[in-house]
Amino acid sequence: MTQLSRQVRDIRKTAEIKLKETIAGSGEQVKGVLVDAIYERYGYSDRSYVDNRLKVNVQPSQLELIVYARHRVSSAINFVQSPVYRQSVNPKTPNKLVLSGYMGAFIRGKTSHWKGAFIFQGKNNNELLGYRDKGQTTRDIPSVPYGPSIAGSLAVVSDSVQPFVVQMLSKKLERSI
């Protein structure tokens, strides 16, 4: 009976070591899956924008893999797809094309025309997307529309990605044992 208990203890020890190795080695892969899911759901213009704002904390001794992001709203400039032009209404330049706003989408596939939107440089030399209502002629900094944060996007996507991540970790653990 003591030989059987030693074998069970050795199997448990081996499984625990392999589980720690699996968790330690799959942090970047899990992050990649979450980056892809957020990028496919939301209309971020660049995948690296999402990748740079997600962080991974791997603690094999606690058997934890934590993916997190700061809750900071994104500027709408990250969701702009293309400018929209129209014919000038000025009688002196009737054929001139002038900016009429931008096409953009906070959710991928739900594009809308943001009339009155324009791009300007902020106080820290960053590009921002401003908005003016029709007839508004003020020269001060207008209200700047913001999009979803990476942390909020992660919270929305995490439930749908969780089964895939668990399956991926299980397969990786089975291969290592």
GUGU-16151 format. One record per residue (C-alpha): residue number from 1; residue in one letter; x, y, z. Coordinates in pm, 1 decimal, padded with zeros to 6 digits, m for minus. Each point is the difference from the previous one (the first is absolute). Example, Ala and Ser with C-alpha at 12.3 -4.5 7.8 and 13.67 -1.06 7.14 Angstrom:
# GUGU-16151
<site><tido>1</tido><guti>A</guti><xx>01230.0</xx><yy>m00450.0</yy><zz>00780.0</zz></site>
<site><tido>2</tido><guti>S</guti><xx>00137.0</xx><yy>00344.0</yy><zz>m00066.0</zz></site>
***
This chain:
# GUGU-16151
<site><tido>1</tido><guti>M</guti><xx>00000.0</xx><yy>00000.0</yy><zz>00000.0</zz></site>
<site><tido>2</tido><guti>T</guti><xx>00286.9</xx><yy>00241.1</yy><zz>00066.9</zz></site>
<site><tido>3</tido><guti>Q</guti><xx>00129.2</xx><yy>m00051.8</yy><zz>m00353.6</zz></site>
<site><tido>4</tido><guti>L</guti><xx>m00341.2</xx><yy>00097.0</yy><zz>m00139.6</zz></site>
<site><tido>5</tido><guti>S</guti><xx>m00016.2</xx><yy>00314.0</yy><zz>00214.7</zz></site>
<site><tido>6</tido><guti>R</guti><xx>00352.1</xx><yy>00097.9</yy><zz>m00114.6</zz></site>
<site><tido>7</tido><guti>Q</guti><xx>m00102.6</xx><yy>m00043.6</yy><zz>m00363.1</zz></site>
<site><tido>8</tido><guti>V</guti><xx>m00312.3</xx><yy>00211.3</yy><zz>00049.9</zz></site>
<site><tido>9</tido><guti>R</guti><xx>00206.6</xx><yy>00269.4</yy><zz>00172.9</zz></site>
<site><tido>10</tido><guti>D</guti><xx>00253.4</xx><yy>m00004.8</yy><zz>m00285.6</zz></site>
<site><tido>11</tido><guti>I</guti><xx>m00277.5</xx><yy>00025.1</yy><zz>m00260.7</zz></site>
<site><tido>12</tido><guti>R</guti><xx>m00155.9</xx><yy>00291.4</yy><zz>00189.2</zz></site>
<site><tido>13</tido><guti>K</guti><xx>00338.8</xx><yy>00173.0</yy><zz>00025.8</zz></site>
<site><tido>14</tido><guti>T</guti><xx>00068.9</xx><yy>m00053.5</yy><zz>m00371.9</zz></site>
<site><tido>15</tido><guti>A</guti><xx>m00346.6</xx><yy>00127.8</yy><zz>m00094.1</zz></site>
<site><tido>16</tido><guti>E</guti><xx>00046.7</xx><yy>00309.6</yy><zz>00216.4</zz></site>
<site><tido>17</tido><guti>I</guti><xx>00338.2</xx><yy>00074.5</yy><zz>m00158.7</zz></site>
<site><tido>18</tido><guti>K</guti><xx>m00143.2</xx><yy>m00045.6</yy><zz>m00350.5</zz></site>
<site><tido>19</tido><guti>L</guti><xx>m00296.1</xx><yy>00223.8</yy><zz>00087.6</zz></site>
<site><tido>20</tido><guti>K</guti><xx>00236.2</xx><yy>00274.0</yy><zz>00119.7</zz></site>
<site><tido>21</tido><guti>E</guti><xx>00203.9</xx><yy>m00033.2</yy><zz>m00320.8</zz></site>
<site><tido>22</tido><guti>T</guti><xx>m00317.4</xx><yy>00016.9</yy><zz>m00211.0</zz></site>
<site><tido>23</tido><guti>I</guti><xx>m00119.4</xx><yy>00316.2</yy><zz>00174.1</zz></site>
<site><tido>24</tido><guti>A</guti><xx>00344.5</xx><yy>00161.5</yy><zz>m00019.3</zz></site>
<site><tido>25</tido><guti>G</guti><xx>00036.9</xx><yy>m00077.2</yy><zz>m00370.2</zz></site>
<site><tido>26</tido><guti>S</guti><xx>m00344.4</xx><yy>00102.9</yy><zz>m00120.4</zz></site>
<site><tido>27</tido><guti>G</guti><xx>m00027.5</xx><yy>00359.8</yy><zz>00121.3</zz></site>
<site><tido>28</tido><guti>E</guti><xx>00085.2</xx><yy>00164.2</yy><zz>m00333.0</zz></site>
<site><tido>29</tido><guti>Q</guti><xx>m00218.9</xx><yy>m00246.5</yy><zz>m00190.3</zz></site>
<site><tido>30</tido><guti>V</guti><xx>m00302.3</xx><yy>00083.3</yy><zz>00217.7</zz></site>
<site><tido>31</tido><guti>K</guti><xx>00074.3</xx><yy>00370.7</yy><zz>m00042.5</zz></site>
<site><tido>32</tido><guti>G</guti><xx>00011.4</xx><yy>m00049.2</yy><zz>m00378.2</zz></site>
<site><tido>33</tido><guti>V</guti><xx>m00340.1</xx><yy>m00170.3</yy><zz>00001.4</zz></site>
<site><tido>34</tido><guti>L</guti><xx>m00149.6</xx><yy>00288.1</yy><zz>00200.2</zz></site>
<site><tido>35</tido><guti>V</guti><xx>00161.7</xx><yy>00263.5</yy><zz>m00224.7</zz></site>
<site><tido>36</tido><guti>D</guti><xx>m00148.5</xx><yy>m00171.8</yy><zz>m00305.9</zz></site>
<site><tido>37</tido><guti>A</guti><xx>m00345.5</xx><yy>m00019.8</yy><zz>00159.9</zz></site>
<site><tido>38</tido><guti>I</guti><xx>00000.4</xx><yy>00368.5</yy><zz>00101.3</zz></site>
<site><tido>39</tido><guti>Y</guti><xx>00132.2</xx><yy>00108.8</yy><zz>m00339.6</zz></site>
<site><tido>40</tido><guti>E</guti><xx>m00264.7</xx><yy>m00203.4</yy><zz>m00185.8</zz></site>
<site><tido>41</tido><guti>R</guti><xx>m00288.0</xx><yy>00134.3</yy><zz>00212.1</zz></site>
<site><tido>42</tido><guti>Y</guti><xx>00096.7</xx><yy>00366.3</yy><zz>00024.9</zz></site>
<site><tido>43</tido><guti>G</guti><xx>00107.1</xx><yy>00230.8</yy><zz>m00280.0</zz></site>
<site><tido>44</tido><guti>Y</guti><xx>00351.9</xx><yy>00080.2</yy><zz>00121.2</zz></site>
<site><tido>45</tido><guti>S</guti><xx>00207.2</xx><yy>00109.7</yy><zz>m00298.2</zz></site>
<site><tido>46</tido><guti>D</guti><xx>00311.4</xx><yy>m00188.3</yy><zz>00108.3</zz></site>
<site><tido>47</tido><guti>R</guti><xx>00045.9</xx><yy>m00336.4</yy><zz>00172.1</zz></site>
<site><tido>48</tido><guti>S</guti><xx>00317.6</xx><yy>00121.1</yy><zz>00173.1</zz></site>
<site><tido>49</tido><guti>Y</guti><xx>m00204.0</xx><yy>00272.2</yy><zz>00177.5</zz></site>
<site><tido>50</tido><guti>V</guti><xx>m00189.4</xx><yy>m00274.8</yy><zz>00185.0</zz></site>
<site><tido>51</tido><guti>D</guti><xx>00312.4</xx><yy>m00214.0</yy><zz>00048.6</zz></site>
<site><tido>52</tido><guti>N</guti><xx>00196.0</xx><yy>00284.6</yy><zz>00161.6</zz></site>
<site><tido>53</tido><guti>R</guti><xx>m00274.1</xx><yy>00070.4</yy><zz>00254.4</zz></site>
<site><tido>54</tido><guti>L</guti><xx>m00062.8</xx><yy>m00357.0</yy><zz>00119.4</zz></site>
<site><tido>55</tido><guti>K</guti><xx>00234.1</xx><yy>m00131.1</yy><zz>00269.2</zz></site>
<site><tido>56</tido><guti>V</guti><xx>00062.0</xx><yy>m00358.8</yy><zz>00110.1</zz></site>
<site><tido>57</tido><guti>N</guti><xx>00098.8</xx><yy>m00104.7</yy><zz>00351.4</zz></site>
<site><tido>58</tido><guti>V</guti><xx>00101.0</xx><yy>m00366.3</yy><zz>00033.3</zz></site>
<site><tido>59</tido><guti>Q</guti><xx>00040.0</xx><yy>m00147.6</yy><zz>00348.1</zz></site>
<site><tido>60</tido><guti>P</guti><xx>00070.4</xx><yy>m00373.1</yy><zz>m00034.7</zz></site>
<site><tido>61</tido><guti>S</guti><xx>00045.9</xx><yy>m00048.6</yy><zz>00374.5</zz></site>
<site><tido>62</tido><guti>Q</guti><xx>m00359.4</xx><yy>00118.4</yy><zz>00058.5</zz></site>
<site><tido>63</tido><guti>L</guti><xx>m00120.3</xx><yy>m00173.1</yy><zz>m00321.2</zz></site>
<site><tido>64</tido><guti>E</guti><xx>m00126.3</xx><yy>00336.6</yy><zz>m00128.0</zz></site>
<site><tido>65</tido><guti>L</guti><xx>00004.0</xx><yy>00165.5</yy><zz>m00338.9</zz></site>
<site><tido>66</tido><guti>I</guti><xx>m00139.0</xx><yy>00354.4</yy><zz>00012.0</zz></site>
<site><tido>67</tido><guti>V</guti><xx>m00067.1</xx><yy>00220.5</yy><zz>m00304.1</zz></site>
<site><tido>68</tido><guti>Y</guti><xx>m00089.2</xx><yy>00359.2</yy><zz>00081.0</zz></site>
<site><tido>69</tido><guti>A</guti><xx>m00014.6</xx><yy>00349.8</yy><zz>m00147.2</zz></site>
<site><tido>70</tido><guti>R</guti><xx>m00033.4</xx><yy>00352.8</yy><zz>00129.1</zz></site>
<site><tido>71</tido><guti>H</guti><xx>m00348.8</xx><yy>00146.4</yy><zz>m00021.3</zz></site>
<site><tido>72</tido><guti>R</guti><xx>00076.6</xx><yy>00299.9</yy><zz>m00216.8</zz></site>
<site><tido>73</tido><guti>V</guti><xx>m00234.2</xx><yy>00099.1</yy><zz>m00280.2</zz></site>
<site><tido>74</tido><guti>S</guti><xx>00139.6</xx><yy>00004.2</yy><zz>m00352.3</zz></site>
<site><tido>75</tido><guti>S</guti><xx>m00006.6</xx><yy>00303.0</yy><zz>m00222.0</zz></site>
<site><tido>76</tido><guti>A</guti><xx>m00240.5</xx><yy>m00029.6</yy><zz>m00291.0</zz></site>
<site><tido>77</tido><guti>I</guti><xx>00295.2</xx><yy>00053.8</yy><zz>m00235.5</zz></site>
<site><tido>78</tido><guti>N</guti><xx>00076.3</xx><yy>m00372.1</yy><zz>00045.8</zz></site>
<site><tido>79</tido><guti>F</guti><xx>m00332.6</xx><yy>m00090.0</yy><zz>m00163.2</zz></site>
<site><tido>80</tido><guti>V</guti><xx>00016.6</xx><yy>00227.2</yy><zz>m00305.9</zz></site>
<site><tido>81</tido><guti>Q</guti><xx>m00007.6</xx><yy>m00189.1</yy><zz>m00327.9</zz></site>
<site><tido>82</tido><guti>S</guti><xx>00001.1</xx><yy>00268.2</yy><zz>m00269.3</zz></site>
<site><tido>83</tido><guti>P</guti><xx>m00074.7</xx><yy>00368.9</yy><zz>m00059.4</zz></site>
<site><tido>84</tido><guti>V</guti><xx>m00318.1</xx><yy>00104.7</yy><zz>m00181.8</zz></site>
<site><tido>85</tido><guti>Y</guti><xx>00003.8</xx><yy>00284.4</yy><zz>m00251.1</zz></site>
<site><tido>86</tido><guti>R</guti><xx>m00277.8</xx><yy>00205.5</yy><zz>m00162.7</zz></site>
<site><tido>87</tido><guti>Q</guti><xx>m00024.9</xx><yy>00268.4</yy><zz>m00266.9</zz></site>
<site><tido>88</tido><guti>S</guti><xx>00056.9</xx><yy>00354.7</yy><zz>00123.8</zz></site>
<site><tido>89</tido><guti>V</guti><xx>m00307.3</xx><yy>00223.0</yy><zz>00031.4</zz></site>
<site><tido>90</tido><guti>N</guti><xx>00211.4</xx><yy>00311.9</yy><zz>m00053.7</zz></site>
<site><tido>91</tido><guti>P</guti><xx>m00096.4</xx><yy>00153.0</yy><zz>m00339.8</zz></site>
<site><tido>92</tido><guti>K</guti><xx>00363.0</xx><yy>00103.9</yy><zz>m00061.7</zz></site>
<site><tido>93</tido><guti>T</guti><xx>00127.6</xx><yy>m00361.0</yy><zz>00025.1</zz></site>
<site><tido>94</tido><guti>P</guti><xx>m00294.2</xx><yy>m00221.3</yy><zz>m00099.3</zz></site>
<site><tido>95</tido><guti>N</guti><xx>00205.3</xx><yy>m00308.7</yy><zz>m00096.6</zz></site>
<site><tido>96</tido><guti>K</guti><xx>00231.6</xx><yy>m00000.3</yy><zz>00299.4</zz></site>
<site><tido>97</tido><guti>L</guti><xx>m00019.7</xx><yy>m00299.4</yy><zz>00234.0</zz></site>
<site><tido>98</tido><guti>V</guti><xx>m00020.4</xx><yy>00085.6</yy><zz>00369.9</zz></site>
<site><tido>99</tido><guti>L</guti><xx>00007.3</xx><yy>m00221.1</yy><zz>00306.5</zz></site>
<site><tido>100</tido><guti>S</guti><xx>m00345.4</xx><yy>m00107.6</yy><zz>00114.1</zz></site>
<site><tido>101</tido><guti>G</guti><xx>00095.7</xx><yy>m00218.5</yy><zz>00294.7</zz></site>
<site><tido>102</tido><guti>Y</guti><xx>00127.8</xx><yy>m00352.8</yy><zz>00043.2</zz></site>
<site><tido>103</tido><guti>M</guti><xx>m00125.9</xx><yy>m00354.2</yy><zz>m00032.1</zz></site>
<site><tido>104</tido><guti>G</guti><xx>00063.7</xx><yy>m00206.7</yy><zz>00309.5</zz></site>
<site><tido>105</tido><guti>A</guti><xx>m00124.3</xx><yy>m00288.2</yy><zz>00210.0</zz></site>
<site><tido>106</tido><guti>F</guti><xx>00029.7</xx><yy>m00068.3</yy><zz>00372.7</zz></site>
<site><tido>107</tido><guti>I</guti><xx>m00132.2</xx><yy>m00351.7</yy><zz>m00065.2</zz></site>
<site><tido>108</tido><guti>R</guti><xx>00148.6</xx><yy>m00176.7</yy><zz>m00304.8</zz></site>
<site><tido>109</tido><guti>G</guti><xx>m00249.6</xx><yy>m00018.9</yy><zz>m00285.6</zz></site>
<site><tido>110</tido><guti>K</guti><xx>m00222.4</xx><yy>00283.8</yy><zz>00130.2</zz></site>
<site><tido>111</tido><guti>T</guti><xx>00144.4</xx><yy>00291.9</yy><zz>m00192.3</zz></site>
<site><tido>112</tido><guti>S</guti><xx>m00155.4</xx><yy>00344.4</yy><zz>00025.8</zz></site>
<site><tido>113</tido><guti>H</guti><xx>00069.9</xx><yy>00345.6</yy><zz>m00139.9</zz></site>
<site><tido>114</tido><guti>W</guti><xx>00119.2</xx><yy>00241.5</yy><zz>00267.4</zz></site>
<site><tido>115</tido><guti>K</guti><xx>m00104.1</xx><yy>00334.3</yy><zz>m00151.1</zz></site>
<site><tido>116</tido><guti>G</guti><xx>00179.4</xx><yy>00301.0</yy><zz>00140.8</zz></site>
<site><tido>117</tido><guti>A</guti><xx>00294.3</xx><yy>m00208.3</yy><zz>00119.1</zz></site>
<site><tido>118</tido><guti>F</guti><xx>00353.6</xx><yy>00123.2</yy><zz>m00055.5</zz></site>
<site><tido>119</tido><guti>I</guti><xx>00349.9</xx><yy>m00090.4</yy><zz>00115.2</zz></site>
<site><tido>120</tido><guti>F</guti><xx>00215.3</xx><yy>00243.9</yy><zz>00199.0</zz></site>
<site><tido>121</tido><guti>Q</guti><xx>00312.4</xx><yy>m00010.4</yy><zz>00212.6</zz></site>
<site><tido>122</tido><guti>G</guti><xx>m00050.2</xx><yy>m00000.3</yy><zz>00375.5</zz></site>
<site><tido>123</tido><guti>K</guti><xx>00209.7</xx><yy>00163.8</yy><zz>00268.7</zz></site>
<site><tido>124</tido><guti>N</guti><xx>00247.8</xx><yy>m00289.8</yy><zz>00011.7</zz></site>
<site><tido>125</tido><guti>N</guti><xx>00039.2</xx><yy>m00016.6</yy><zz>m00380.7</zz></site>
<site><tido>126</tido><guti>N</guti><xx>m00234.5</xx><yy>m00297.0</yy><zz>m00017.1</zz></site>
<site><tido>127</tido><guti>E</guti><xx>m00262.1</xx><yy>m00024.4</yy><zz>m00273.3</zz></site>
<site><tido>128</tido><guti>L</guti><xx>m00361.3</xx><yy>00029.5</yy><zz>00115.9</zz></site>
<site><tido>129</tido><guti>L</guti><xx>m00332.7</xx><yy>m00016.0</yy><zz>m00176.3</zz></site>
<site><tido>130</tido><guti>G</guti><xx>m00214.9</xx><yy>00304.0</yy><zz>00074.9</zz></site>
<site><tido>131</tido><guti>Y</guti><xx>m00361.8</xx><yy>00066.6</yy><zz>m00085.7</zz></site>
<site><tido>132</tido><guti>R</guti><xx>m00197.5</xx><yy>00313.8</yy><zz>m00078.0</zz></site>
<site><tido>133</tido><guti>D</guti><xx>m00372.3</xx><yy>00023.7</yy><zz>m00046.2</zz></site>
<site><tido>134</tido><guti>K</guti><xx>m00141.7</xx><yy>00168.1</yy><zz>m00308.7</zz></site>
<site><tido>135</tido><guti>G</guti><xx>00035.4</xx><yy>00378.7</yy><zz>00019.7</zz></site>
<site><tido>136</tido><guti>Q</guti><xx>00241.0</xx><yy>m00006.5</yy><zz>00293.4</zz></site>
<site><tido>137</tido><guti>T</guti><xx>00296.5</xx><yy>00231.6</yy><zz>m00064.8</zz></site>
<site><tido>138</tido><guti>T</guti><xx>00187.6</xx><yy>00007.7</yy><zz>00330.2</zz></site>
<site><tido>139</tido><guti>R</guti><xx>00377.0</xx><yy>m00030.1</yy><zz>m00014.1</zz></site>
<site><tido>140</tido><guti>D</guti><xx>00059.1</xx><yy>m00162.9</yy><zz>00340.0</zz></site>
<site><tido>141</tido><guti>I</guti><xx>00063.1</xx><yy>m00373.0</yy><zz>00035.1</zz></site>
<site><tido>142</tido><guti>P</guti><xx>m00328.5</xx><yy>m00176.2</yy><zz>m00070.1</zz></site>
<site><tido>143</tido><guti>S</guti><xx>m00128.5</xx><yy>m00302.6</yy><zz>00183.7</zz></site>
<site><tido>144</tido><guti>V</guti><xx>00199.4</xx><yy>m00305.8</yy><zz>m00095.6</zz></site>
<site><tido>145</tido><guti>P</guti><xx>m00195.2</xx><yy>m00322.8</yy><zz>m00040.6</zz></site>
<site><tido>146</tido><guti>Y</guti><xx>00153.2</xx><yy>m00304.2</yy><zz>00166.5</zz></site>
<site><tido>147</tido><guti>G</guti><xx>m00032.1</xx><yy>m00366.3</yy><zz>m00081.3</zz></site>
<site><tido>148</tido><guti>P</guti><xx>00006.8</xx><yy>m00311.2</yy><zz>00215.7</zz></site>
<site><tido>149</tido><guti>S</guti><xx>00297.8</xx><yy>m00078.9</yy><zz>00218.9</zz></site>
<site><tido>150</tido><guti>I</guti><xx>00212.2</xx><yy>m00311.6</yy><zz>m00040.2</zz></site>
<site><tido>151</tido><guti>A</guti><xx>m00095.6</xx><yy>m00108.5</yy><zz>00354.5</zz></site>
<site><tido>152</tido><guti>G</guti><xx>m00370.7</xx><yy>00035.4</yy><zz>m00082.0</zz></site>
<site><tido>153</tido><guti>S</guti><xx>00051.2</xx><yy>m00189.3</yy><zz>m00324.9</zz></site>
<site><tido>154</tido><guti>L</guti><xx>00182.8</xx><yy>m00275.3</yy><zz>00189.2</zz></site>
<site><tido>155</tido><guti>A</guti><xx>m00291.0</xx><yy>m00032.8</yy><zz>00242.8</zz></site>
<site><tido>156</tido><guti>V</guti><xx>m00248.3</xx><yy>m00039.1</yy><zz>m00287.1</zz></site>
<site><tido>157</tido><guti>V</guti><xx>00208.6</xx><yy>m00249.7</yy><zz>m00196.8</zz></site>
<site><tido>158</tido><guti>S</guti><xx>00130.9</xx><yy>m00210.2</yy><zz>00290.8</zz></site>
<site><tido>159</tido><guti>D</guti><xx>m00318.0</xx><yy>m00207.1</yy><zz>00046.3</zz></site>
<site><tido>160</tido><guti>S</guti><xx>m00008.2</xx><yy>m00106.4</yy><zz>m00364.9</zz></site>
<site><tido>161</tido><guti>V</guti><xx>00374.8</xx><yy>m00077.5</yy><zz>m00011.9</zz></site>
<site><tido>162</tido><guti>Q</guti><xx>00019.7</xx><yy>m00185.0</yy><zz>00332.5</zz></site>
<site><tido>163</tido><guti>P</guti><xx>m00111.4</xx><yy>m00345.0</yy><zz>m00128.9</zz></site>
<site><tido>164</tido><guti>F</guti><xx>00255.3</xx><yy>00013.5</yy><zz>m00280.9</zz></site>
<site><tido>165</tido><guti>V</guti><xx>00281.6</xx><yy>00097.3</yy><zz>00239.5</zz></site>
<site><tido>166</tido><guti>V</guti><xx>m00091.1</xx><yy>m00280.1</yy><zz>00243.8</zz></site>
<site><tido>167</tido><guti>Q</guti><xx>m00005.5</xx><yy>m00250.5</yy><zz>m00286.9</zz></site>
<site><tido>168</tido><guti>M</guti><xx>00336.8</xx><yy>00126.3</yy><zz>m00126.8</zz></site>
<site><tido>169</tido><guti>L</guti><xx>00158.6</xx><yy>m00029.7</yy><zz>00346.3</zz></site>
<site><tido>170</tido><guti>S</guti><xx>m00147.2</xx><yy>m00349.9</yy><zz>00048.0</zz></site>
<site><tido>171</tido><guti>K</guti><xx>00141.4</xx><yy>m00122.7</yy><zz>m00331.7</zz></site>
<site><tido>172</tido><guti>K</guti><xx>00338.2</xx><yy>00151.2</yy><zz>00077.0</zz></site>
<site><tido>173</tido><guti>L</guti><xx>00003.0</xx><yy>m00169.7</yy><zz>00341.5</zz></site>
<site><tido>174</tido><guti>E</guti><xx>m00101.8</xx><yy>m00336.2</yy><zz>m00147.6</zz></site>
<site><tido>175</tido><guti>R</guti><xx>00282.6</xx><yy>00017.0</yy><zz>m00255.7</zz></site>
<site><tido>176</tido><guti>S</guti><xx>00258.0</xx><yy>00076.2</yy><zz>00268.8</zz></site>
<site><tido>177</tido><guti>I</guti><xx>m00103.2</xx><yy>m00285.6</yy><zz>00229.1</zz></site>
***
